[in-house]
């Protein structure tokens, strides 16, 4: 599963406990939150911690918060427990629970009085989200992103109309799709210097800029030209296509001479970076498609050089695996959530990428051709690799300009997107 997709899923499934932090007062009339209601009568003493359970010993829960140091949560006889399913933003569907229901890995929101040193919290209330419930929801979201996800490069933003125009590029074909948003649409944005979607922040339509990568989950129109988004994930990424100038495996970095900018680009490799090698026969096939498309062989072309534009259009309502219209131009950038091939023989490169052989930084050498999607990087100019693909010499020789951003998308890194912060 693509890395961004995995990260987005984690965000989608693990975040809504925060919105419940203020829900205790509203629900106190049910009796479940009576303990917290009493604590709230003294606002200066109320502290809440949200995170995952690291250990349980007797009535002491060791909590690893989403931010800050570990805290020992002490369960008292009067502590009120309630369990909620992932995705809930209030306590309407909460059910009673107790300490015996908790396990390592479960997510909790603990409210109560904290010690002066901040290391202990005397819990008046605990909201529980079971790990198995989280995993179940993540799987459902992953499937939903596969069925109803799409993405591409932002070409325009109409903030007044709530519409984002994106360009979806395949082998020789580019299609513009209008992504419609509303006040219910969830927006998140990828951090500029991180390859982890856990670092993504809540965002808005106004933050989206032309050139951004966008992925959305929602409903596509019958002709595929419009998309109504329930959720939008965006980010500004750097695409590099060129040859390796030097490799420092010890420092975890390499320098690439970018073919388009003619500049040297330093790229950091981390444990979260995905490095793959493109088999020679696959590189040759892709190069043939690109070359045919650039020489006008796309329309009506058949055989090995046929481009995505030559794929027959789907009948109304017909879709290929992954929920996109069969054939067409959805196979390139941002299209990697479905099966390995689209109807008409158009490769879904992002899915194919996940199956390609992994390589280590030490396997790369000076002169090797690579294609990289990386973070924008800090002011120093250094970027962190999200995805690196080697073995692309035939592609760069056939179409060096077309290779830029067409073949790789940041969503191959992890996330799915998938959804919201799911808590």
Residue pairs with C-beta under 8 A, 6 or more apart in sequence:
1 142
1 354
1 414
1 416
2 336
2 337
2 350
2 354
2 411
2 412
2 413
2 414
2 415
2 416
3 195
3 197
3 272
3 274
3 386
3 387
3 411
3 412
3 413
3 414
3 415
4 190
4 197
4 215
4 233
4 386
4 410
4 411
4 412
4 413
4 414
4 415
4 416
4 417
5 142
5 145
5 337
5 411
5 414
5 415
5 416
5 417
5 418
6 197
6 414
6 415
6 416
6 418
7 196
7 197
7 198
7 200
7 413
7 414
7 415
7 416
7 417
8 145
8 188
8 197
8 200
8 215
8 233
8 414
8 415
8 416
8 417
8 418
8 419
9 138
9 141
9 142
9 145
9 415
9 416
9 417
9 418
9 419
9 422
10 138
10 197
10 198
10 415
10 418
10 422
11 188
11 197
11 198
11 200
11 415
11 418
11 419
11 420
11 421
11 422
12 137
12 138
12 141
12 231
12 417
12 418
12 419
12 420
12 421
12 422
13 86
13 87
13 134
13 137
13 138
13 141
13 418
13 419
13 421
13 422
13 423
14 86
14 107
14 134
14 421
14 422
14 423
15 420
15 421
15 422
15 423
16 86
16 87
16 88
16 89
16 420
16 421
16 422
16 423
17 50
17 107
17 108
17 109
17 127
17 129
17 423
18 50
18 421
18 423
19 89
19 90
19 423
20 84
20 88
20 89
20 90
20 91
20 109
20 127
20 423
21 48
21 50
21 109
21 111
23 89
23 90
23 91
24 33
24 36
24 37
24 40
24 91
24 111
24 125
25 33
25 36
25 37
25 40
26 90
26 91
27 33
27 90
27 91
27 94
28 34
28 36
28 37
28 40
30 91
32 80
32 82
32 91
32 94
32 96
33 80
33 82
33 91
33 125
34 80
35 78
35 79
35 80
35 124
35 125
36 80
36 111
36 124
36 125
38 124
39 45
39 46
39 111
39 112
39 113
39 124
39 125
40 46
45 113
46 111
46 112
46 113
47 111
47 112
47 113
47 114
47 121
48 109
48 110
48 111
49 63
49 65
49 68
49 71
49 73
49 109
49 110
49 121
50 65
50 66
50 107
50 108
50 109
50 110
50 423
51 63
51 64
51 65
51 66
51 107
51 108
52 63
52 64
52 105
52 106
52 107
52 108
53 61
53 62
53 63
53 64
53 102
53 103
53 104
53 105
53 106
53 107
53 108
54 62
54 63
54 64
54 70
54 104
55 61
55 62
55 104
56 62
56 99
56 102
56 103
56 104
59 74
59 75
59 76
59 99
60 72
60 73
60 74
60 75
61 72
61 73
61 74
61 75
61 102
61 108
61 110
61 123
62 70
62 71
62 72
62 73
63 70
63 71
63 72
63 73
63 108
63 110
63 121
64 70
65 71
68 118
69 118
69 119
70 119
71 114
71 118
71 119
71 120
71 121
72 119
72 120
72 121
73 108
73 110
73 112
73 120
73 121
73 123
73 126
74 120
74 121
74 122
74 123
75 99
75 123
75 126
76 122
76 123
76 124
78 124
79 99
79 112
79 123
79 124
79 125
79 126
80 124
80 125
80 126
81 96
81 97
81 98
81 99
81 101
81 125
81 126
81 128
82 91
82 94
82 95
82 96
82 97
82 125
82 126
82 127
82 128
83 94
83 95
83 96
83 97
83 101
83 127
83 128
83 129
83 130
84 91
84 93
84 94
84 95
84 127
84 128
84 129
85 93
85 129
85 133
85 137
86 129
86 133
86 134
86 136
86 137
86 422
86 423
87 137
87 420
87 422
87 423
88 94
91 127
94 127
97 128
101 128
101 130
102 108
102 128
103 130
103 131
105 131
106 128
106 129
106 130
106 131
107 128
107 129
107 131
107 134
107 423
108 126
108 127
108 128
108 129
109 126
109 127
110 121
110 123
110 125
110 126
110 127
111 123
111 124
111 125
111 126
112 121
112 122
112 123
112 124
112 125
113 121
113 122
113 124
114 120
114 121
114 122
115 121
115 122
129 423
134 422
137 422
138 418
138 422
141 416
141 418
141 419
141 422
142 416
142 418
144 217
144 418
144 419
145 217
145 337
145 416
145 417
145 418
145 419
146 322
146 323
146 337
146 338
147 322
147 323
148 217
148 218
148 219
148 220
148 323
149 215
149 216
149 217
149 322
149 323
149 337
149 416
149 417
150 168
150 177
150 215
150 216
150 220
150 227
150 323
150 324
150 330
150 334
150 335
151 166
151 168
151 213
151 214
151 215
151 216
151 333
151 334
151 335
151 409
151 411
152 166
152 167
152 168
152 169
152 177
152 213
152 214
152 333
152 334
152 335
153 166
153 167
153 168
153 169
153 211
153 212
153 213
153 214
153 333
153 334
153 405
154 164
154 165
154 166
154 167
154 208
154 209
154 210
154 211
154 212
154 213
154 214
154 234
155 165
155 166
155 167
155 176
155 210
156 164
156 165
156 210
157 163
157 164
157 165
157 205
157 208
157 209
157 210
158 164
158 165
159 205
159 206
162 180
162 181
162 182
162 205
163 178
163 179
163 180
163 181
164 178
164 179
164 181
164 205
164 208
164 214
164 232
165 176
165 177
165 178
165 179
166 176
166 177
166 179
166 214
166 334
167 174
167 175
167 176
168 174
168 175
168 176
168 177
168 329
168 330
168 332
168 333
168 334
168 335
169 329
169 332
169 333
169 405
169 406
170 307
170 308
170 309
170 328
170 329
170 330
170 331
170 332
170 335
170 346
170 406
171 286
171 289
171 290
171 293
171 307
171 308
171 309
171 331
171 332
171 346
171 347
172 289
172 290
172 292
172 293
172 294
172 298
172 307
172 308
172 309
172 310
173 293
173 298
173 307
173 308
173 309
173 328
173 329
174 329
175 224
175 225
175 328
175 329
175 330
176 225
177 224
177 225
177 226
177 227
178 225
178 226
178 227
179 214
179 216
179 226
179 227
179 229
179 232
180 226
180 227
180 228
180 229
181 187
181 205
181 229
181 232
184 230
185 205
185 229
185 230
185 231
185 232
186 230
186 231
186 232
186 419
186 420
187 202
187 203
187 204
187 205
187 207
187 208
187 231
187 232
187 233
187 234
188 197
188 200
188 201
188 202
188 203
188 231
188 232
188 233
188 234
188 417
188 420
189 200
189 201
189 203
189 207
189 233
189 234
189 235
190 197
190 199
190 200
190 233
190 234
190 235
190 236
190 237
190 410
191 199
191 200
191 201
191 375
192 236
192 375
192 376
192 377
192 378
193 375
193 376
193 377
193 378
193 384
194 375
194 384
195 270
195 272
195 273
195 375
195 384
195 385
195 386
195 413
195 414
196 272
196 414
197 233
197 414
197 415
197 417
200 233
200 235
203 234
205 232
207 234
208 214
208 232
208 234
209 236
211 236
212 234
212 235
212 236
213 234
213 235
213 236
213 237
213 333
213 334
213 409
213 410
213 411
214 232
214 233
214 234
214 334
215 232
215 233
215 234
215 334
215 411
215 416
215 417
216 227
216 229
216 230
216 231
216 232
216 233
217 229
217 230
217 231
217 417
217 418
217 419
218 227
218 228
218 229
218 230
218 231
219 227
219 228
220 226
220 227
220 323
220 324
220 325
221 227
221 228
222 316
222 317
223 316
224 324
224 325
224 328
224 330
231 417
231 419
231 420
233 415
233 417
235 410
236 376
237 373
237 374
237 375
237 376
237 386
237 410
238 265
238 372
238 373
238 374
238 375
238 376
238 377
238 383
239 371
239 372
239 373
239 374
239 404
239 405
239 408
240 256
240 258
240 265
240 267
240 370
240 371
240 372
240 374
240 383
241 258
241 259
241 260
241 370
241 371
241 372
241 392
241 396
241 400
241 403
241 404
242 256
242 257
242 258
242 259
242 260
242 265
242 369
242 370
242 396
243 256
243 257
243 259
243 367
243 368
243 369
243 370
244 254
244 255
244 256
244 257
244 364
244 365
244 366
244 367
244 368
244 369
244 370
245 254
245 255
245 256
245 257
245 264
245 366
246 254
246 255
246 366
247 253
247 254
247 255
247 361
247 362
247 364
247 365
247 366
248 254
249 360
249 361
249 362
252 268
252 269
252 270
252 361
253 266
253 267
253 268
253 269
253 382
254 266
254 267
254 269
254 361
254 364
255 264
255 265
255 266
255 267
256 264
256 265
256 267
256 370
256 372
257 263
257 264
257 265
258 264
258 265
259 396
259 400
260 400
260 401
260 404
265 381
265 383
266 381
266 382
266 383
267 372
267 374
267 382
267 383
267 384
267 385
267 388
268 382
268 383
268 384
268 385
269 275
269 361
269 384
269 385
269 388
270 384
270 385
272 386
272 413
272 414
273 384
273 385
273 386
273 387
273 388
274 353
274 358
274 386
274 387
274 388
274 412
274 413
275 358
275 359
275 360
275 361
275 385
275 387
275 388
275 389
275 390
276 353
276 356
276 357
276 358
276 359
276 387
276 388
276 389
276 390
277 356
277 357
277 358
277 359
277 363
277 389
277 390
277 391
278 286
278 356
278 389
278 390
278 391
278 392
278 395
279 356
279 357
279 391
280 391
280 394
282 352
282 356
283 391
283 392
283 393
283 394
283 395
284 394
285 304
286 347
286 349
286 394
286 395
286 407
287 394
287 395
287 397
287 398
287 399
288 304
288 305
288 398
289 304
289 305
289 306
289 307
289 308
290 307
290 395
290 398
290 399
290 402
290 403
291 297
291 305
291 398
291 399
292 298
292 301
292 305
292 306
292 307
293 307
293 308
293 309
293 399
293 402
294 398
294 399
294 402
297 305
297 306
297 307
298 306
298 307
298 308
298 309
298 310
299 309
299 310
300 310
301 307
301 310
302 310
306 345
308 327
308 328
308 329
308 331
308 332
308 342
308 344
308 346
309 329
310 344
311 326
311 327
311 328
311 342
311 343
311 344
311 345
311 346
312 327
312 343
312 344
313 325
313 326
313 327
313 328
314 320
314 325
314 326
314 327
314 328
314 343
318 325
318 326
319 325
319 326
320 326
320 327
320 338
320 339
320 342
320 343
321 338
321 339
321 342
322 335
322 337
322 338
322 339
322 348
323 338
324 330
324 335
324 338
324 342
326 342
326 343
326 344
327 342
327 343
327 344
327 346
328 342
328 346
330 342
331 342
331 346
331 347
331 348
331 349
332 349
332 406
332 407
332 409
333 405
333 406
333 407
333 408
333 409
334 409
334 411
335 348
335 349
335 350
335 409
336 348
336 349
336 350
336 351
336 353
336 409
336 411
336 412
337 350
337 351
337 411
337 416
338 348
338 351
339 348
339 351
340 347
340 348
340 351
340 352
340 355
341 347
341 348
342 348
349 407
349 408
350 409
350 411
350 412
353 387
353 389
353 408
353 412
354 412
356 389
359 390
363 390
364 370
364 390
368 390
369 390
369 391
369 392
369 393
369 395
369 396
370 388
370 389
370 390
370 392
371 388
371 389
371 392
371 395
371 396
371 403
371 407
371 408
372 385
372 386
372 387
372 388
372 389
372 408
373 385
373 386
373 387
373 408
373 409
373 410
373 412
373 413
374 383
374 384
374 385
374 386
375 383
375 384
375 386
376 383
377 383
377 384
386 410
386 412
386 413
387 408
387 410
387 412
387 413
389 407
389 408
392 403
392 407
395 403
395 407
396 403
411 417
